[in-house]
Amino acid sequence: MEENIQATYSVSLDYKQPKKHSAKTTMAFGFGAMTDQMSHQAFQFLIFTYYFAVVDVGLTILATSFIIFAIWDSINDPLLGPLSDKTKSKFGRRRFWIIISFVPFALINIFLFTPPKFWGIGPTSEIVNGIYMIAIIMLYDLIYTMFSINQLSLFPEMFKNEKERGRANKYKNLLTIVGLLIGFVVPTLIINPMVPDVDTLEARAAISNMYVQTGLMIAAFVLVFSFIFLMFGMKEDKNEINGIQEEVNKEETPGIFESLKTTMKNKTFLIFVTANLFVWTTFKMFTTILTLYGIHIIGIEKGDMLLTVLLLAALLTAAALFPVMEWLGNKIGFRNAFMVTEGIWIAALIPFLFLDDHPIAAVICMVFVGIGLSGAMYFVDIIIGRVIDEDELNTGLRRQGTYYGVNALINRYSTIIIFLAIAIVLRGYGFENYLVGEGIDYSGLKTGLKVLMVGVNIASLCVVLFLLWRFPLHGEKWNDVQKRLEERRRNS
């Protein structure tokens, strides 16, 4: 069996010799992540408010829709990853999926906001709109996953060692932040107000048109940015990959479900993916409640640009510090640097207990939050790259799609965690009545928001620190994996 694995390994690594890509290619590669995060940020930011406050779908149907969505998400993410690994086409593995998905990916950003919302008033209309919502968000997730899994899988595939990955990550994460900002800022520039001031069909129709305009703008960006990524940022040698797939003994190439089973037994990966789950839980919780926190704790008025400034302070700090993250990772090790930055994030959250009516102090605190955010964004892909490299050493196969697919699946549960936390903490303060402005205990709401912003997020980051401390691929063990992997690649 060892000889068979070695034979498979020798074939599968012929195309894996380290190659330094140009700055132009590396920058263009980042447009894939930029497209991904821009669309997903806009989706996360708008979809709940749109169907609840504009289309008037009730909380029961919304909750049911998101449960069905979560189940669907748990199916398509881990299946599309290994399917990508096994794809053989004249276009290559990842390129094939990008080609067939990027135009539908653009269009679906429009159709998210085109339900048949005015087919009458009452339960029938609500049910019809609810069915449309379930169908369209499931279709969005399918197309989004096709694009996302394959652009993510290319990162460790194109950039073979940590020096190259560190260099590429600066560009990729910088453009990721640009994508996040577009996904967050563009809707606020087009949609004003976000919800109707008066409950009439005319008011809902006017605001709904603004959401459609936002979808059109995001769709145009998706087309342009993904085209740049496809044409100039993807360096996948389809001939070598297809030749490898033909030469590898099919009996040694696991099927989709066997590949998933093997992945879920990888203890190193399970430690990483759980840590990453709580990283995303922290980030999503932070951005989800930032508007409410800004209004009710800091004292920012609705519609004030200071809310945008708060998020910009964190994101721009994160972007500016990516070169520092590269230096720190090379200096003390990437895992250790990751732990340092998340520790800083914990410390930066504590002042949020005391920022009542202090907007300037809040902006300063957001700068320090940006340090932790910078580390979370920069180091994750490098750490999962280590997991994939170790798997390659043990199995002789490159299974980026499988690992990123399962990682995406687990990350989706962060949404469930944050909404459960929000429901548990705020339900007693009448949060379900927030949009109609009645029945809310505002003093209790302030306490609840602080619990979420500080207590829940710090607890989440403490889990991250513990799991990173337990992560085995660092120090001498990681050096040994690198050395053995280089020897095999050189001798193959």
Helices and strands as residue ranges (DSSP letters): H 2-12, H 23-49, I 50-54, H 59-86, H 94-111, H 123-158, H 162-190, H 201-228, I 229-233, H 238-247, G 250-252, H 256-264, H 267-293, I 294-298, H 306-320, H 322-332, H 334-349, G 350-353, H 359-395, H 400-426, G 427-429, G 431-436, H 442-450, I 451-456, H 457-470, H 475-491
